[in-house]
Amino acid sequence: MEEQSVRQSIDEIQGKEITVYEASFAVCNESITLDLKIICNETKYNITFYNVSLLFADHISYPFVIQGFEITDNRKKGWQGDKRYYINDYEDGIFSFYCEDFYLWVG
């Protein structure tokens, strides 16, 4: 997927309410990958987050709703590696983590 279409998809979910209906983790060479399947505005998306760190999840069960989904790029702050992106629920604070990279697609 081209970066432009990934960015377009991010804009479609950024700051919106999303429902997470499935999540899975994989560990390879001490690096955690998180796969989320979400629904936003009746569209299904898949997001894979690479090199996840500092995962926080408070009182969640599936499916769960994130009222204000946000992905923040910390590159301008000079952050890199597993702190490059900060993903969080800015409304309720029930879910957050950092990651090095991610890939988002409709599906």
C-alpha positions, -999 to 999 in steps of 0.1 A, spaced: 0 0 0 14 34 -9 22 58 20 -4 83 7 -32 58 9 -21 47 44 -21 84 55 -56 88 40 -68 59 60 -52 73 92 -71 106 86 -103 85 84 -98 71 119 -77 98 136 -97 113 165 -127 91 159 -145 65 179 -133 30 170 -144 -4 181 -116 -30 186 -131 -64 179 -100 -85 178 -64 -82 189 -34 -105 187 3 -103 198 34 -120 183 69 -119 198 99 -124 176 135 -116 186 123 -97 217 101 -74 195 63 -73 200 39 -70 171 3 -61 178 -25 -67 153 -58 -49 158 -90 -54 138 -112 -23 142 -144 -8 129 -147 30 124 -178 45 107 -189 11 96 -156 4 78 -134 -25 89 -96 -18 92 -66 -39 101 -36 -22 118 -3 -39 126 20 -21 150 56 -31 151 81 -31 180 54 -22 206 64 -10 241 48 3 273 14 -12 265 -14 0 289 -49 -14 288 -74 -7 316 -105 -28 322 -111 -38 286 -128 -68 271 -137 -75 235 -151 -58 217 -141 -25 233 -146 11 222 -119 38 221 -137 71 221 -108 92 208 -83 72 188 -50 90 182 -17 82 166 10 108 173 43 109 154 71 118 178 98 121 151 99 159 154 107 155 191 137 134 181 122 102 193 128 71 173 129 33 176 101 19 197 90 54 208 84 68 173 46 67 175 23 71 205 -11 54 202 -38 63 227 -74 68 237 -72 106 245 -108 106 257 -109 79 284 -72 68 287 -81 31 287 -55 21 261 -21 34 251 13 22 238 43 32 218 56 16 186 83 19 160 61 16 129 26 6 118 7 -5 87 -30 3 82 -53 -11 56 -90 -14 49 -102 -49 51 
